[in-house]
Amino acid sequence: ERGKIYDSSGGDSILAMDIAGKHICVDPSALVSNAMVQALADSLARDLELDVDVVSRKLSVPNSRYARIASYVHPDVASVVENRKQTGVFYQNVNVRYYPHGEFLCHVLGFVNHNGDGSAGVEQELDNYLRGCPGILESRKNALRQELYTKRGRYIPSMEGASVELTIDQYVQCRVEDVLDELMLEHSAKGAWAIVQRVRTGEIIAMASRPAFDLNNFVKSDANARLNRAIGYTFEPGSTFKAIVFAAALEEKRVTPDTTFDCEYGAWSHKGKILRDYHPYGILTVADGLKKSSNILSAKLELTLGDRLFYSYMRSFGLGSPLGIDLPGEESGILHSLDKWSGISGSRICIGQGVAVSALQMLGVYSAIANDGVLMKPYMVSEVRAKDGTVLYIGKPEVLSRPVSSGTAATMRHLLGRVTEDGGTGRRARVAGYTVAGKTGTAQKAIRGGYSSENHIASFVGFLPAESPELSIIVVVDDPQPLHTGGVVAGPGFQKIAEFAVRRLDVPASDHFVLAGR
């Protein structure tokens, strides 16, 4: 048997397992000679939800003694066929991979194809651990091909696959999936995805993507539904990206939170190109520039750093390469080398244009700020254990880099906390009893020749409690309609997930919970 997959509670919750299924087979010669082909084809096609013409062709081979009509059939379905006791039908016992919760956690778990190979998600990543080893029995047969039992030799028993325990909390995961379904429906979105991570360790508590598919019927799903958008879809992030340039400018002591910039009343010409703000502002401090999400102030911060220094910070924050999560399909994003930058690239990249990230990478930036400036490697495999109890692998926290100092990280946590105060773009992400720090993102989708005015990616990424972060969360919604801003669309999704997660995981409430204006 292939090993089982559990959530973080271990043996209390099985997410994937083997059950005894059937290959459903037929002796075509017995059917053709008795003119039973069409009647059986109709019956099998109906019970197995197959195309009747395809089944009929398999049965209409008079000289054949074997045709497999369906492979790896669930025992409940196979029993329906067996109970009909139809002539010419026989069965072969086989292990069937079964997912008790259907499409739940589908992009993380992945599935096993009909050759027995893990083909996506954890099933693929840990296939060598999960797959069982067949046994060996050496023996001899006589002229009638009958085994000579007294001539048996070497015997090596089969070995069941190892079990895998994930860092996933199934209750938080369930809430995340419910929230994504609500966002898809409410905003008529093309897709939505979210991740919940422990700030200090990098453990993934929940990861979900929509659209989804039924793991027990993966053959009928399409590639679009099977894509794990949380790690395998890259997008221009928009304003969530601004945290990097603010953190870098503070770290290099080019500015303080009280440093002021002229935001040109919403339109600024730089190297012959106009950069605009969503709302026009005059003089803003750095702190207020982040709270109001000023594009112009962000671009002027990048100019204080210079392209080369800004680029090095982006790389240090993990952009432009995979973070190394223990799942297949992680994209590296797009961060062009400096020799491909134009004169205005820095002023656009710093506001999340001309750069592409995965949700996991963007979450990593905010997790690093929450974690005193330390970027942790994300992981979701907690333990691999052999059938006899031997521990074969243990997932452990791993530091990838330190983009900024603990002092800068603390300053950024305070500034990002103001984003969810009254007057900030992220006020809809607030959670009662907890301080929330984060950033909204509203990115126009790139089209040929520029950017679409109708199609957007809306997002919110943040952490809580802001003063002593435990959890970081990102929510992304693809092409919401008609509302499309990150604060309005993704912020409430963050709030619903965070509100449930902090209580489920016993995260202490904020010691001094204060919201401006209350």
ABEGO torsion letter per residue (X at the ends): XBBBBBBAAEAABBABBBBBBBBBBBBAAAAAAAGAAAAAAAAAAAAAGBBAAAAAAAABBAABABBBABBGBBAAAAAAAAAAGBBGBBBBBBBBBBBAAEABGAAAAEBBBAAGBBABEAAAAAAAAABBBBBBBBBBBBAAGBBBAAABBBBBBBBBBBBBBBABBAAAAAAAAAAAAAAAAAAGBABBBBBBBBAAAGBBABBBBOBBBBAAAAAABBAAAABBAAAABBBBAEAAAAAAAAAAAAAAGABBAABBBBAGGGBBBBGGBBBBBABBBBBBBAAAAAAAGBAAAAAAAAAAAEAAAAAAAAAAAGBGBBAGBBBBGBBAEBBBBAAABBAAAAAAAAAGBGBBBBAAAAAAAAAAAAAGGBBBBBBABABBBBAAGBBABBBBBBBABBABBAAAAAAAAAAAAAAABBGBAAAAABBBGBBBBEBBBBBBBBBBGEBBAABBBBBBBBBOBAABBABBBBBBBBGBOABABAAAAAAAAAAAAAAAAAAAAGBBBBABBBBBGX
